[in-house]
Amino acid sequence: MFRPLVPLIERGAMALDRFFSRALHSRRARGRLSILSYCGWGSPEAVELTGRVVLPRTLRPPQNADPRWRNFGNIVRRLLSREISGVEVHGTLAGAEASSVSDEDGFFTLKFVLPPSGLALWPLDIGWHTAELTIPGREGVSKATVQVIDDRRCAYGVISDLDDTVIQSDVTSVGRMLFTVLTGNARTRSPFPGVGALYRALVRHASTAVPAAGTPTPPAKLRNPVFYVSSSPWNFFDLLWQFLEYRRIPLGPLFLRNWGADLLGGHATYKLAVIERIFTAYPRLRFVLAGDSGEHDPEIYAEVVRKFPGRVLGIYIRDVSQGQEHDRVLGLREELSRLGVDMVLARDSFAAASHAMALGLITPGELRSVAQSVEKSLHLKVLPF
């Protein structure tokens, strides 16, 4: 009934957002500017780094004992970001340079590419690097983290959702979800039992894992990359990054959404487009996909399998819908099975880890670590030994 009105609502919201932004940005630009940098990603030959120019806000480091009212206040401060458009940002990464201008929402994207031969620091080694960001004419340097991935030297990659896949968010209940998200912080939010142990196992190379055809055998200690794709707003980047660090869940590039009118767009369309970018950026890499049954992850991942045949090793769907979506997921599972891909619908991380071990993606010892983590959290026995 209201579907034809959605495009009109989206356009109206975007126009209203642009109107207020233009009115405020010229005044804000005269203040002290801050660069919020997100985790960059790319290959040894090219790296992309996204960030935002804003007026700074001071947030106290999160503590376990922080009261809910303080957490709620910090969430509000994050959401009420004071972004600034039209600001030039200059970046330097291992001798390469890039520049960009912030858009109407304060976002900028720096693209570092392989410079002419003769610069010894390029191509970049795989792993983590630090970029330096500055605003010409202003004092101060911002540090940015960048992960460089070589798809010729990894066994596989992991693409994961966050809410109700890694972090307990109760997305199937709007009321519980809002209470959890708005009154928690990076230390009080809870991961699902065993998820940290499972992801740590997946990013470590298992010698029995089979790389894509024509790919050199990766070194034994090479780290497999993990990418997090979520519909949470970029305003929550620091909270999510701190959560992953605190819970010892492997870090990797986060792909989030612009708070505001962009959130009115379709979740599935956005998420599929991001995953397609990752698959295209690393054409030799195969992937494990992890999500939950609360939204559209099963359908999105099924479409990925259809679009990229032979590139998906397995799909792990956390069952958070209490059986309400079983028929829908099981129907997709039968279709994917005919395409040679298993979709595992599981209530806990141990079931996913068992399947990963059967594929040779993790070792029996790593499976035991996941089982011990689940047992410790749930106070039950999941292994008979």
Secondary structure, 3 states (H helix, E strand, C coil): CCHHHHHHHHHHHHHHHHHHHHHHHHHHCCCCCEEEECCEEECCCEEEEEEEEECCCCCCCCCCCCCHHHHHHHHHHHHCCCECCCCEEEEEECCEEEEEECCCCCEEEEEEECCCCCCCCCCCCCEEEEEEEECCCCCCCEEEEEEECCCCCCCCEEEECCECCCECCCCCCHHHHHHHHHHCCCCCCCECCCHHHHHHHHHECCCCCCCCCCCCCCCCCCECCEEEEEEEEHHHHHHHHHHHHHCCCCCCCEEEECCCHHHHCCHHHHHHHHHHHHHHHCCCCCEEEEEECCCCHHHHHHHHHHHCCCCEEEEEEECCCCCCCHHHHHHHHHHHHHCCCCEEEECCHHHHHHHHHHHCCCCHHHHHHHHHHHHHHHCCCCCCC
